Amino acid sequence: MSKKSKKSRASEEAAAAEAGGGTHPSGRGALPKRRATRHATPESTGRGTLGKAILVVVVLCLTASGLTLAGLGRIGAPHPAAPPGAGSPAPTLPAPPVPVSFSQTSPSKEYIHAGGRLVATEEPAGGNSPSGLKFIQTQSTVSCGGKGTVWGYLTWNDGSVDETGFVIEERYMKTGVWSPWTAIATVGPDVTMYELVLSQTVMEYRVKAVNGSASSPYSNVANANAVPICESTSCPAPSALIVSEFRLRGAAGAKDEFVELYNNSASPLTVCTTDNSGGWTLAARTASGASAAPVFTVPNGTVIPARGHYLGVNASPSGGYSLSGHPAGNGTTATGDITYTSDIEDDSGVALFKTANPANFTAANRLDAAGFSGAAGTIPDLYREGTGLSQVGTQNGDYTLYRKMTSASGGTPQDTGNNVSDFSLVATNGGFYGSLQASLGAPGPENLSSPIQRNSTLGMTNLDTSQGSSAPPNRVRDFTSDLANNSTFGTLAIRRTVYNNTGGNVTRIRFRVVTLTTWPAPVGVADVRMRTSGDVQVQVQGVWRTVKGTTLVQPPNQPNGGGYNSAMEMSLPQPLAPGATADVQFLLGLQQTGGFSFLINIEALP
């Protein structure tokens, strides 16, 4: 399916030591001795290769008496760590509000809440107009400059909360004069799509929400000229655009969803079609597998940068996408590059096609798919690859399904053509979704403005190149317990120097966690949580240097610390010039001691 980029090289830290039987921080007695095997690797020399440090891997073993790497033998039983979120019981919430009265002429609603009375103003259908109205062309019989027929549909965002329907109006231009606006159809509540068949005429459309005699202001006007796209049949065949991360509900409910696409290649990708349709379409099937429908279309001409992302989000005004505040580029957040309002059903499936014509939603035109197990038949098989994902059910939460990134995949999203092997479920609470337990982690939606993976052009070495990777100041173990910050057994600080080999200024650097031994962790494996840290002054070969801290990127809120797919932001007070360096620290909280691994991608913006 998608073409893989050249396999990146990963560097692995290791050392050899024999730790004596120290004393557990809790005072529970001596720990057994352990041996470690030394692995000779480039990074173990303390010097990295600029421009070649594709991934940063840390493999070590933490014991209560000190720090050893790749230890063999038995480890003293640590205190059992409480699951994420464990602690004081959650406060009892008041009963949901009970509506008392509401009328169109007096747009307010009274609620009885927790024994008192709360009056909240609500807008009826007339209060919020539909928005984002646009025409998507799906098929055409029009030759370039000729006559014919065009098929497509109108789509808009639902801006009201209690409409009984939407009225679609049109007008056309003839001999330079516009006709009066005329209502051509009324669709039901929450419907945000209407199919059209057009001749070679200049047409315009608008939509309003209605509720009884009340109506909203009109939407924007959408032009639906029946003009052919006239794409060349030599349009390059796309092969590298994949679904990299998605969720079909979130903390805000069933419509708190997004689908992230990723250009899994080292070259920019321009959307184009060969069937005169409007672009590449993400479609979704029902959970039963009985039918499927378009969700959004990436328009022709859209350019997705090498290693860049394109984000589609559910923009429903009630319970829609809740992560629009997630940091993205300089001065931007992870808002959708495109929006939709239809609900993708739980435990269903999505597929990306190189056409906007539903008649051409076939395996031959499919670019990628991600779907769940359960339903069988032709449609379900088209909307998943290989074995489907385990069903996650209808539990709300800040979870996501994202493609694994490993040293074997070169730090890029894994795409073997088998969904159950390629995707991982992570959540900020590390809880159960359906029958599947999520690993600790977080959604990380990225759009066209987000930093791009720069593993090949941002090098990384030890902070002090005269010392080994496991020695201070490159790695510092602090046994001070800090329960409030997910550090029951203290912290581990890992310090590195980043080199800018991009050939230009770098204005933003972010580190995305690809692999981390974290919750749930079996005995003998460390449970480690990413923590925000401030700048620190560190003496390196007799010279004091400022080592920049990193901040856990939120939202979503991650009270249990960062895990898989979490991102750590490095503050740059000024652009990092070509050839310049910056010192950085990663602070990891320990909830359980044991064998430990840590893998990150470097993302940056010019």
N, C-alpha and C positions, 0 to 999 in steps of 0.2 A: 504494500500500500504506500505509505509515505517513505520517502528515501531517507536514510540515516546519514547524519553528518559524520565526518571523519571521527573515529573513536578518539576521545580525549584521553590524556594521560593523567592518572591520579598519583599523588605522592602519599606514602603511608609512613607515619611516624612509628618508631618502635625503639625500645631500649631493653637492657637486661639488668636485672637486679635480684637480690634475694633479701626480702624483708624479714626482720626478726619479728617475733610474736609480740607486737605492741599492745597497747591497751585501747579498747573500744572507747569512743568519746562518752558513751553512756556509763562507763565504768563497769561493764559486764564481763571483764576478764580479758585474757590474752587471746590474740588471734594466731592461727597457725602460720608457720613459715610457708612461703610460696616461691617458686622459681619462675623465671621468665626466659623466653628464648629471644635472642637478638636477631632482628631482620635488618640486613644492610639495604638501605634505600637512599636515594639522593637527598631527601629532606633530613635524614638522620645525621648528615654531616653538618647541618646547621646552615646550609647555603642552598637557596632555590635558584632555578633558572628563569630569568626574566622572560615573560612572554610565553612560557611553557607551563606555568603552574596552573593547570586547568582546574583541578579540584583540590580542596584542602581536606585531608582525612586525618583524623586523630583517633588512634586506637590505643586504649590504655586500661589499666585496672586500678580501681581505687580501693584502698583498704583503710581501716580506721587508724592504722599505725603509720601510714605514710603512703607513698605513691610508687607503684611498680607498673610495668607495662607487659601486656600479653602474658599474665601470670598463669601458671599451671598449678593444679592442686585444688584443695578445698578452701572455701572462703568462710570466715566466721559469719554466722547468721546475723544479719543486721536487724535493727528494729523494723517490724513490718510497717511499710509506709501506707498511710491512709490514701484511699483513692482520691483522685482530683475532686475537689468540691466538698470533701468530707470535713467535718468540724462542727461548729455550732449549728443547731437546727435552723432551717429557714423560717423567717417570721411568717405567721399566719396572715394571709392576705384577706382583705375584706371581700364580701360577696360581690359578684359582678353587679354593675348598675342595672336597675330595673326601669325601663321606660314608662313614663306616666302619660304624657300627652305630646302631640305634635300636630301641626297643621301647616298647610302650604302658605296660608295667608300670614301666619305668625311663625316664621322659621326658627323655632326654638324647641328644645326638648327638655323636660324635667326628669331627673333621675333621683330615685331613692338609693342612697349609697351609705353603707355602714351606719344605718340608723338616722342619718341626716338627709338633707335635701340639697342636691347639686343641680344648678341650671346651666346647661351647656347650649351654646348657639350652634345650630347645624344648618348648612346650606341645602335647600332642596335642589331639584334638578336644574333650576334656573340659576344657581349660584356659580357653577364651574363649567366652563365650556370644554368640549372635546379639544384635544390639541394634537399636534404632530401628524395631521392628516397628510397622506401621500398616496400616490398611485404606483403600484408595482406591476410592471408588465411581465406576463408569464409566457405568452406565445404570440407569434405574428406571422401573417401570410403576406405582409407588405414587403416588396422588394425595395431596394434603396432608391428613393425618389419616386416610387410608384404608388399605386392604390392597393387596398386590401383591408384586412380585418386584424384587429389587435385584441387579445384577451388579457385580462389582468384583474386586479382587485384594489379597492381602497382599504387602507388600514389607518387607525387612529388610536389615540390614548383616551381612555375613559377618565374624565375629570370629575364626575359626579358620583354620589354615593347611593342615590335612591331613584335613579331614572327608571321609567317603565319602558323606555325604548329610545332609539335614535332615528331621526329623520334625515335622509340623504337628499340633497337638492343638487340640480345641475343647471348649467346654461351653456350655450354654444355661440360661436361667432360665425356670422354669415355676412359676406360683403362688407366686412369691417364693422359690423354692428352686433352688440351682444343681445341675445334673447333675454327675456325675463327669467329670474330664478324659478325653477319648477321642482316640486317634490316628486321624486321618482320611486322612493321606497321608504319603508319604516322597518327597522330590525329591532329585536328584543333587547332587554336589559343585559348589560355586560358583553354584548356582541360588539366587536371592534373590527369587523371585516365585511366587505361587500364586493361581490364579483361583478365585473363589467365586461361588456363586449362593445368595442368601438369601431367606427369607420374612420376614414381619413378626414376628420373634422377636429377643429380646435375646441376642446371641452374643458370646463372647469367645474369643480365640485366643492361643496361645503356640507358640514354636518352639525346638527344641534341635538342636545339631549332634551327629552320631554318627560313630564310627569303630570298627567291630567291636563289641565289648562296651562300649567307652567312650562316654560322652556328656558334653556340656557342661552347665552350668547352663542353666535356661530363660531365654529372652528376657523382656523386659517383656510385659505382657499388653495386647493390642490389642482394643478394643471395636469390634464391627462391627454395631451395631444397624441394622436395615433401616428406617431412618427417612428419608423423602423430604427433599430439600433445599428443594423448593418455591420455586425461584427465579422471580422475576417475568419475564414475557416482555418487559418494558420495560427489562431489563438493558441499559445503554448498550453499543453496539457498540464494542469496542476497536479502535484503529487505530494506536496509537503504540508498542506494545511490540515490540522487535526484538532479534535476536541481535547483540550488539555486539562480542563477542570470544569466541574459543574455541580449543581445541586438543584433538586426539584422541589424543595421547601427549605425554610430556615427558621430562625428564631421568631420571626413575625408571622409565620404560618405558611399555608400552601402556596402562596404566590411570591414568597420571599426567595426567588430563584434567579440563577444566572447560568449562562453557558459561555465559557471562555475558549476561544480558538487560538491556535498557535502556529506560527510559520516555522516549521521544524526544518529549516534549511539556512544556509549561510548567504542567501541572496534575497533581495526584496521580491515580493510576490504581488502581481497586479491582477485583480479580479477581472475576468472577461469570459464570455460565453460564445459558443458556436451555433446556438439555436435561436438567436434573436430574442432571448429572454433577458430579464433584468439583472441577473447576477447569480451568486451562489446562495443557495437557500438551506437553512437549517429547518428540518421538519421533525415532528414528534409523532409517535404513535400513541394510541390509548394503551392503558395497562393490560386490557384484555387482548390486545393485538388485532382488534376487529377493523380498525381504520387508522389513518394518519392524516396530518394536515400541516401546511407551512406554519412556521413560527416567526421567522424573520429572514430577510434577504440582504446579503452583503452586496451593495450596488456595484455594477460594473465601473471600473476605473479606480476602485479603492485600492490603495497600496498598503500592504502590511509589511513592515520592515523585516529584515533578516532577524530571526529569533524574537520577533515582535508578537504582540497579542492583539486580538480584536474581541470586544466584550459585548455580549447581548444580555440585557437585563429585563426583568418583568417590571414595568413601570405602573402597575395598578396603583391607584391612589390609596387604596385601603389594603394594607398587608403586603405591599410589593417589596421589591429589593431594598434591603436595609443596610447595605454596606457601601453606599455612595460616598461616605466620608473616609473610606480607606485611602491612605495616601497613594498617589500615583507619581506623576512627573513633577517638575518644578512648578508649584502653584496650582496643581491639578489634583483631583481625586479620582477614584475608580468609578466614575459614572459610566453609563453604557455608551458605547460607540453607536449602538442602535438599541431601540426599545421595542417591547411588545407587551400585550396585556392578557393574552390567552394563557390559561393555566396548563402547564405541562403536567400530566398526571403522575402521581407517585408511582415508583417502580415500573415505569414505562421504558421509553428509549428514545434517543435522538439520533439523527443522521444528517450529514452535510452532503449536499449534492451540488455538482457544478452546473446547475441550471435553476431557473425559477419556475419552470413549467412542470406542474405536478404530474403530467403525463409522462415525463421523462425521469421521474424519481425511481430509478432502477439501479441494480447492482453495478451496471456498466458506468453509470454517472455518479456513483457514490464516492466521496472523498474519504469519509470516516464515519464511524458510528460508535455509540456507547449506550448500552442498554442492559436491562435486568433479566434475570432468569424468570421462568414461570410460563408465560404464554408461548405457545408453539405455532408454527406455520410460516407462511411466506413473509407476511408483514413483520412479525417479530424478528425473524432472521435477518431482514434487511436493516433493522434498527438496532443491531448489536453486532459485535465481531466475536467469533468463536464462542466460548462459554460465557453466558451472561453473568452480570454482577449479582451478588447475594442481595435479596430485597431488604430495604432499610425501613419500610413501613411508613407510618404517618406521624412519627414523633417529631415535634418541633425542636430546633436546636441549631447552634452555630456549628454545623458540620459541613464537610465538602468531600467530594470524590475527585482525586487528582491523580494524574499519571505519575508513577514512580520515576525518580531520577537517580541513577546510580553511576558508579564508575564504569560499569559495563556499557551503559548507554551514553557515556561521555558527558554526563551531567545534563543531558537533554531528556525531554519526556520519552519514556519507553513506549514503543509501539510494536508489539509482536503480532498484532492481529488477534489477540485473545484478551477480551475485556477483563476477565477475572484475574488474569496475571498482571495486567498493566496498571490497573487502578487501585488506589488505597483509600480507605475511609478514615478520616481524621476528624476530631471534634474538640472544641475547647474544654469540654468536660470529660473527655475520654470515656463516655458512657456507651450504653448499648442502644443500637438502632436496629429494630427488628431483632433478629437473632445474632447480629454481628456486633462485636465490641469494637469501637473506634479506638485508634491510638490517639494519644494526646497530640494535638496540632490545631491548625486554624485554616479557615478559608483565606485565600490570597488572590482575590480577583485582580486581573491586570488588563489594561486597555491600551489603545494606541499610544498614549502618552507615557506609559509606565517605563521604568528602566529596563534595559535589555541585557540579557546575559552577555558578559564580556570576559569569560574565563580565559580566552586566548590572548587578550591584550592587557589584562591587569594582573601583574605578577604578585606573588606573595612569598615572603621569606620570614625567618625568625626575627624577632625584634633585636636580639643580640646575636649576631652571626658567629660570635666567638664561643657561644655556649650551645649545647645540644637542645633539641626541641623540648625535652622533658625537664630541663634545668631552669631555675630562676635566672633572669626575669621573664623568660619565654613562657614558663608555666609556673603558676604559683597556687599552692594548695592552702586554703584557710579552713581550719576546723571549727570556727565559730558558728554555732547553730543559730539559724535565723528562720524560725518556723513561719513567721508572717510572710516571708518572701520565698517560700518553697525551697528552703535550704536547711532541712533538718540536720544533715551531716556536713554543713558548711558549704563552701564554694570552691570553684576551680576557675582561675583566670588564665586565659590563653591569649598571648600577645603576639602580634605579627606586624610586619611592615608591608604596605601595599605600594606597588610601583605602577605608575601610569605609563604604559607602553602603547597607548592608543594612537599617538601621533597628534592629538589635539587636547584641548582642555576637557576635564571631567568635572561636572557640576553636581553630580549626585551619585553616591555609592550606597548600595544596599546588599546585604548578604542573606540569601535565602537558605533555610535549613533543608537539606536534602535527605540526610540520614542522621538519626540521633537515637541512642538507646534511652527510651523514656517510658512513661506509663502506657500500657501495663508491662512491667518488667519482671521476669521470673527471678528466683533467688540466684545470686551469682552474677546477675547482669545489672548494671547501674541504671537507676531511674534519674535522669538528668533533665533539668528545666532551664530554658534560656531566660536570662534576666536582663533588665535594663541596668546599665552602669554609667557612671559619670567619668569624666576625664581624670587621669591619675598622672602623677609625676614619677617617673621611673629612671633610676640611674643606670646608664648603659655605657660600660667601659669608661667610667669616671665622668660621664657627661649626663646631666639631667635632661630628660626629654619628656614632652607632653604626649601621652598616649590617649587617643580619643576613645571615649566610651561609645557604646552602641545602645540604641533605643528599640525596644520591642514594638513593632509596627501594629497599631490598633486604630480603628476597630477591625474585627470584633474584640470585645473585652476578653482578656486571657488571664483570669485570676489565678489559674494554676500554673502559669509560666508558659513559655513558648515551646513548641515541639515541631513535629513534621510540618513542612510548608510554611512555618512562621518566618517572618522576615525581620532582620535587625538593620536599623538605619544608622549610618555613620554621619555625623555632622561635619560639613565642610564649610568653614566660615568664608572661604573664597575658593574659586575654581582650582582644581589640582592641575598644574601645568604639565605639558609633555615632559617625561623624564623625571618628574618630581615624585616624592614619596610622602606617605602619611602613615603614622603609627596607630594601631587599632587594638582594642581589647574586647574579648568576648567573655562575659561572666556567666558561669553555669552553676545553678543551684543543685545540690545533691539531696535527693529524697531517699535514695537507697544506694549502697556501695556495691561495686562489682565491676565486671568487664564493661568497657565504655567505648563508643565510637561516635564520631562527629564529622559530618560531611556538609560542605556549603557550596553554593554557587555565588559568583560575584556578578551583581547586576549594576549597571551604571548608565548615566546619560551624558552626552557631550555638553 
